């Protein structure tokens, strides 16, 4: 599922968004539908074009970096953390369905995302940035 990550995010939060996008690719739900096989082991499933093979796979962030992001996300307040997880970590459930399940309006969803990015980036920079 492709999302427009550039949509209405302030320039100062683009780097935070990139960190969360890479973390989301690392932490995504990799569930795949399995197919049945015959008892004899002769079953050949029909050839299909794999969506995963069409584009080159983006390399994941290192595990230690992903764990730093995870630790920072644990400190972000829960109402913002839920929005960030639903938006940046791909799941079987579409982000709009997650928004409805959380009972948020579009405006609250967007504001929660921006505020969550601000809080995440403030904590992340305090813990990891060397400036």
Residue pairs with C-beta under 8 A, 6 or more apart in sequence:
1 90
1 94
3 87
3 95
5 17
5 21
8 110
9 17
9 114
9 117
10 114
13 114
13 117
13 118
13 121
15 121
16 117
16 118
16 120
16 121
16 124
17 88
17 117
19 69
19 124
20 69
20 84
20 88
20 117
20 120
21 88
22 58
22 60
22 61
23 61
23 66
23 69
23 70
23 88
23 89
24 88
24 89
24 90
25 58
25 60
25 61
25 90
26 60
26 61
26 66
27 66
27 70
27 89
28 89
28 90
28 91
29 89
29 90
29 91
29 92
31 92
35 45
36 43
37 43
60 66
61 69
68 124
68 127
68 128
69 124
71 127
72 120
72 123
72 124
72 127
72 128
73 81
73 84
73 85
73 120
74 81
75 123
76 84
76 116
76 119
76 120
76 123
77 119
79 112
80 112
80 115
80 116
80 119
80 120
81 116
82 98
82 102
83 102
83 104
83 109
83 112
83 113
83 116
84 113
84 116
84 117
84 120
86 93
86 95
86 98
86 99
86 102
87 95
87 113
91 98
93 101
99 106
99 109
104 112
125 131
